């Protein structure tokens, strides 16, 4: 049981990180070209 709990936490965090990356990619792809230029230079 302890092993399963220890494995569940990293798996959950990985899912959250993947979700965050997908959302960030979606947000950057939907922004205008001017905002993308500002984001790249920042």
N, C-alpha and C positions, 0 to 999 in steps of 0.2 A: 504493500500500500504506500509506504514512504517513497519507494522508487517511482511509482506512478505520479505521485504528487510533485516530486522533484522534476519530472519530465514535463508535466503539464504547464508549469510556469514559463519555461523557455518557449514552448510551443505557442502559448498564448501571446507572449510578447512578440514572437516572430510574426504572428498573424496581424497584430496591431501595427507593427512596423511596415509590413507589406501593404496593409490597407492605407497607411499614411502616405507611402510612396505613390500608390495608385492615385490617391486623391490629389497629391501635390502635382503629379504629372498632368492630371486632368485640368487642374486649375491653371497651370502654366500654359497648356495648349489652348485654353479658351480665352486667355488674355490677349490684348491687342499687341501688335508688333512694337509699339512705342514702350509699352510696359515691359515687354520681354527684353528690349535693349537696356532699359533701366535696371532690370533684374540681373542681367549679365554683367554690367559694369559695376554694380554694387558689391 
